[in-house]
Amino acid sequence: MNTSFSTAQVTTLHQERRKSPLRDNVKNSLRLYLNSLSGHEPEELYKMFTEEVERPLLESVMEYCNGNQTKAARCLGLNRGTLRKKLKLYGLN
């Protein structure tokens, strides 16, 4: 993962972030998902949600850190061993 974000991409991300906080996007996505269940109760929603959010978080931070696990662990506030375990879990190692 030697790709880093361009200045234009970072600027666009910051502009989008100001328009709509991440929590609002997450909330809207969850509402859409729950409404699509047509009254059926979800199972293991917490696990599913965590996996759906954690993988792109790890991918994005690893890309931002150019694959440097030590730097990525610091950015995430995780122990490097924990990061390595999560990367392995999602097949991102």
N, CA, C and O of each residue as an XYZ file, in Angstrom:
372
protein
N       0.835     -1.178      0.000
C       0.000      0.000      0.000
C       0.881      1.243      0.000
O       1.086      1.848      1.053
N       1.386      1.623     -1.115
C       2.254      2.778     -1.210
C       1.507      4.008     -1.694
O       2.126      5.035     -1.974
N       0.200      3.921     -1.796
C      -0.595      5.035     -2.276
C      -0.939      5.942     -1.103
O      -1.329      5.464     -0.038
N      -0.798      7.230     -1.295
C      -1.243      8.177     -0.286
C      -2.275      9.087     -0.921
O      -2.387      9.161     -2.145
N      -3.021      9.775     -0.086
C      -4.060     10.653     -0.582
C      -3.432     11.902     -1.205
O      -2.475     12.454     -0.662
N      -3.968     12.342     -2.337
C      -3.487     13.580     -2.956
C      -4.057     14.760     -2.178
O      -5.000     14.614     -1.401
N      -3.481     15.903     -2.396
C      -3.958     17.119     -1.731
C      -5.412     17.389     -2.099
O      -6.208     17.787     -1.248
N      -5.758     17.174     -3.356
C      -7.138     17.396     -3.807
C      -8.101     16.436     -3.107
O      -9.201     16.828     -2.717
N      -7.682     15.172     -2.950
C      -8.537     14.195     -2.275
C      -8.745     14.579     -0.811
O      -9.858     14.481     -0.294
N      -7.689     15.010     -0.152
C      -7.785     15.411      1.256
C      -8.699     16.626      1.384
O      -9.534     16.683      2.287
N      -8.546     17.593      0.488
C      -9.395     18.790      0.505
C     -10.854     18.403      0.317
O     -11.726     18.901      1.029
N     -11.123     17.520     -0.635
C     -12.490     17.059     -0.877
C     -13.052     16.350      0.348
O     -14.203     16.573      0.723
N     -12.244     15.495      0.972
C     -12.693     14.787      2.176
C     -13.027     15.762      3.299
O     -14.023     15.581      3.999
N     -12.204     16.794      3.477
C     -12.467     17.795      4.517
C     -13.748     18.563      4.223
O     -14.529     18.844      5.132
N     -13.965     18.904      2.958
C     -15.176     19.631      2.582
C     -16.415     18.773      2.832
O     -17.420     19.262      3.348
N     -16.340     17.501      2.468
C     -17.462     16.586      2.694
C     -17.713     16.407      4.188
O     -18.862     16.329      4.621
N     -16.661     16.344      4.958
C     -16.779     16.164      6.410
C     -17.520     17.337      7.038
O     -18.326     17.151      7.949
N     -17.247     18.548      6.551
C     -17.921     19.731      7.084
C     -19.401     19.737      6.731
O     -20.221     20.230      7.505
N     -19.750     19.193      5.566
C     -21.143     19.162      5.134
C     -21.972     18.231      6.008
O     -23.094     18.563      6.389
N     -21.421     17.076      6.321
C     -22.169     16.060      7.049
C     -21.212     15.248      7.922
O     -20.385     14.499      7.404
N     -21.322     15.395      9.246
C     -20.443     14.626     10.128
C     -20.591     13.120      9.901
O     -21.658     12.638      9.520
N     -19.527     12.404     10.137
C     -19.510     10.953      9.948
C     -20.665     10.286     10.682
O     -21.311      9.390     10.139
N     -20.927     10.714     11.910
C     -22.012     10.086     12.694
C     -23.360     10.208     12.000
O     -24.195      9.309     12.101
N     -23.579     11.334     11.283
C     -24.839     11.493     10.549
C     -24.931     10.496      9.406
O     -25.991      9.920      9.161
N     -23.825     10.294      8.710
C     -23.805      9.317      7.625
C     -24.021      7.906      8.148
O     -24.736      7.113      7.534
N     -23.407      7.596      9.275
C     -23.571      6.275      9.880
C     -25.024      6.075     10.295
O     -25.619      5.030     10.029
N     -25.582      7.078     10.942
C     -26.973      6.998     11.405
C     -27.929      6.793     10.231
O     -28.833      5.961     10.299
N     -27.727      7.549      9.162
C     -28.585      7.410      7.978
C     -28.443      6.029      7.343
O     -29.432      5.426      6.927
N     -27.223      5.540      7.272
C     -27.002      4.199      6.706
C     -27.672      3.131      7.555
O     -28.266      2.193      7.024
N     -27.579      3.268      8.862
C     -28.229      2.294      9.750
C     -29.750      2.345      9.610
O     -30.412      1.308      9.596
N     -30.287      3.530      9.508
C     -31.741      3.658      9.316
C     -32.182      2.979      8.024
O     -33.174      2.251      8.001
N     -31.433      3.226      6.948
C     -31.760      2.588      5.671
C     -31.694      1.075      5.784
O     -32.570      0.370      5.283
N     -30.654      0.577      6.443
C     -30.502     -0.871      6.612
C     -31.671     -1.443      7.410
O     -32.282     -2.431      7.002
N     -31.980     -0.824      8.543
C     -33.063     -1.334      9.394
C     -34.409     -1.265      8.679
O     -35.225     -2.177      8.806
N     -34.643     -0.203      7.938
C     -35.902     -0.093      7.177
C     -35.991     -1.151      6.089
O     -37.086     -1.595      5.744
N     -34.849     -1.557      5.545
C     -34.854     -2.561      4.478
C     -35.190     -3.954      5.011
O     -35.445     -4.870      4.228
N     -35.193     -4.119      6.319
C     -35.498     -5.430      6.909
C     -36.987     -5.736      6.912
O     -37.392     -6.855      7.228
N     -37.788     -4.770      6.570
C     -39.251     -4.940      6.483
C     -39.842     -5.576      7.736
O     -40.661     -6.492      7.653
N     -39.422     -5.083      8.891
C     -39.992     -5.569     10.148
C     -39.290     -6.761     10.756
O     -39.552     -7.094     11.911
N     -38.411     -7.413     10.027
C     -37.656     -8.532     10.582
C     -36.614     -8.009     11.545
O     -36.042     -6.940     11.330
N     -36.364     -8.757     12.608
C     -35.366     -8.333     13.578
C     -33.968     -8.703     13.104
O     -33.735     -9.828     12.660
N     -33.038     -7.755     13.198
C     -31.660     -8.071     12.813
C     -31.012     -8.989     13.836
O     -31.379     -8.984     15.011
N     -30.056     -9.768     13.386
C     -29.305    -10.647     14.285
C     -27.847    -10.230     14.251
O     -27.299     -9.923     13.192
N     -27.239    -10.222     15.394
C     -25.822     -9.874     15.527
C     -25.504     -8.542     14.854
O     -24.495     -8.410     14.161
N     -26.375     -7.558     15.067
C     -26.224     -6.252     14.446
C     -24.924     -5.573     14.875
O     -24.243     -4.966     14.049
N     -24.578     -5.669     16.149
C     -23.352     -5.035     16.633
C     -22.130     -5.620     15.935
O     -21.251     -4.879     15.493
N     -22.072     -6.921     15.836
C     -20.935     -7.588     15.180
C     -20.857     -7.174     13.707
O     -19.782     -6.842     13.206
N     -21.997     -7.197     13.023
C     -22.032     -6.833     11.616
C     -21.590     -5.389     11.419
O     -20.787     -5.086     10.537
N     -22.121     -4.511     12.247
C     -21.792     -3.096     12.135
C     -20.300     -2.861     12.383
O     -19.648     -2.133     11.634
N     -19.775     -3.468     13.416
C     -18.359     -3.304     13.744
C     -17.479     -3.758     12.586
O     -16.519     -3.076     12.226
N     -17.802     -4.896     12.011
C     -17.012     -5.404     10.886
C     -17.135     -4.505      9.659
O     -16.155     -4.289      8.946
N     -18.330     -3.983      9.412
C     -18.552     -3.115      8.254
C     -17.797     -1.788      8.378
O     -17.384     -1.211      7.372
N     -17.620     -1.314      9.590
C     -16.944     -0.038      9.812
C     -15.439     -0.237     10.013
O     -14.631      0.556      9.530
N     -15.076     -1.290     10.722
C     -13.676     -1.485     11.082
C     -12.788     -1.761      9.867
O     -11.685     -1.224      9.772
N     -13.250     -2.570      8.965
C     -12.426     -2.909      7.793
C     -12.053     -1.672      6.967
O     -10.868     -1.462      6.707
N     -13.036     -0.834      6.539
C     -12.642      0.349      5.785
C     -11.812      1.339      6.609
O     -10.977      2.058      6.061
N     -12.039      1.373      7.914
C     -11.212      2.222      8.775
C      -9.761      1.766      8.707
O      -8.859      2.579      8.510
N      -9.540      0.479      8.870
C      -8.184     -0.061      8.820
C      -7.558      0.144      7.440
O      -6.398      0.544      7.334
N      -8.323     -0.128      6.391
C      -7.812      0.061      5.024
C      -7.391      1.506      4.790
O      -6.316      1.768      4.251
N      -8.238      2.433      5.196
C      -7.960      3.852      4.967
C      -6.758      4.333      5.758
O      -5.916      5.058      5.227
N      -6.668      3.940      7.019
C      -5.543      4.371      7.844
C      -4.244      3.736      7.356
O      -3.202      4.391      7.344
N      -4.297      2.470      6.955
C      -3.082      1.836      6.434
C      -2.634      2.524      5.145
O      -1.436      2.703      4.922
N      -3.582      2.907      4.303
C      -3.245      3.630      3.081
C      -2.644      4.992      3.427
O      -1.634      5.398      2.853
N      -3.271      5.685      4.363
C      -2.798      7.004      4.795
C      -1.378      6.923      5.354
O      -0.576      7.838      5.162
N      -1.076      5.836      6.039
C       0.239      5.635      6.663
C       1.203      4.873      5.758
O       2.259      4.426      6.206
N       0.840      4.725      4.490
C       1.692      4.037      3.512
C       2.107      2.645      3.973
O       3.236      2.217      3.733
N       1.201      1.946      4.628
C       1.474      0.577      5.051
C       2.296      0.454      6.320
O       2.601     -0.661      6.743
N       2.659      1.556      6.932
C       3.471      1.541      8.147
C       2.575      1.209      9.348
O       1.799      2.048      9.804
N       2.693     -0.009      9.843
C       1.825     -0.475     10.924
C       2.058      0.275     12.229
O       1.109      0.523     12.973
N       3.280      0.634     12.513
C       3.571      1.366     13.748
C       2.877      2.728     13.728
O       2.250      3.133     14.707
N       2.999      3.418     12.611
C       2.349      4.728     12.465
C       0.828      4.580     12.503
O       0.139      5.365     13.154
N       0.314      3.575     11.807
C      -1.136      3.344     11.775
C      -1.668      3.032     13.167
O      -2.723      3.532     13.556
N      -0.945      2.212     13.917
C      -1.369      1.876     15.280
C      -1.439      3.137     16.133
O      -2.374      3.315     16.914
N      -0.444      4.013     15.980
C      -0.451      5.279     16.727
C      -1.649      6.131     16.336
O      -2.329      6.684     17.200
N      -1.911      6.239     15.033
C      -3.057      7.027     14.555
C      -4.379      6.500     15.118
O      -5.274      7.272     15.460
N      -4.483      5.194     15.205
C      -5.722      4.563     15.675
C      -5.815      4.500     17.192
O      -6.888      4.257     17.744
N      -4.697      4.716     17.861
C      -4.687      4.597     19.321
C      -4.721      3.148     19.762
O      -5.268      2.822     20.816
N      -4.130      2.276     18.947
C      -4.094      0.845     19.232
C      -2.663      0.393     19.489
O      -1.707      1.026     19.041
N      -2.535     -0.691     20.203
C      -1.264     -1.382     20.325
C      -0.955     -1.981     18.961
O      -1.865     -2.445     18.275
N       0.309     -1.980     18.555
C       0.665     -2.514     17.232
C       0.265     -3.979     17.089
O      -0.152     -4.404     16.011
N       0.388     -4.757     18.170
C      -0.027     -6.157     18.127
C      -1.523     -6.298     17.865
O      -1.951     -7.190     17.133
N      -2.309     -5.419     18.463
C      -3.760     -5.430     18.243
C      -4.063     -5.085     16.794
O      -4.918     -5.713     16.168
N      -3.368     -4.093     16.261
C      -3.566     -3.732     14.858
C      -3.230     -4.908     13.953
O      -3.990     -5.218     13.036
N      -2.110     -5.559     14.197
C      -1.712     -6.703     13.366
C      -2.765     -7.808     13.409
O      -3.066     -8.431     12.391
N      -3.319     -8.042     14.591
C      -4.364     -9.055     14.755
C      -5.602     -8.690     13.926
O      -6.188     -9.548     13.265
N      -5.987     -7.430     13.965
C      -7.159     -6.976     13.212
C      -6.900     -7.023     11.704
O      -7.781     -7.399     10.931
N      -5.703     -6.645     11.294
C      -5.363     -6.714      9.878
C      -5.437     -8.151      9.378
O      -5.933     -8.415      8.283
N      -4.943     -9.066     10.186
C      -4.989    -10.486      9.822
C      -6.440    -10.975      9.749
O      -6.810    -11.711      8.834
N      -7.243    -10.562     10.713
C      -8.661    -10.947     10.762
C      -9.382    -10.583      9.462
O     -10.203    -11.354      8.964
N      -9.070     -9.404      8.917
C      -9.729     -8.939      7.705
C      -8.936     -9.238      6.436
O      -9.309     -8.791      5.352
N      -7.858     -9.983      6.562
C      -7.049    -10.344      5.410
C      -6.345     -9.150      4.794
O      -6.149     -9.102      3.580
N      -5.965     -8.193      5.612
C      -5.322     -6.982      5.134
C      -3.819     -6.945      5.403
O      -3.185     -5.905      5.221
N      -3.251     -8.059      5.830
C      -1.831     -8.050      6.207
C      -0.925     -8.200      5.016
O       0.297     -8.210      5.168
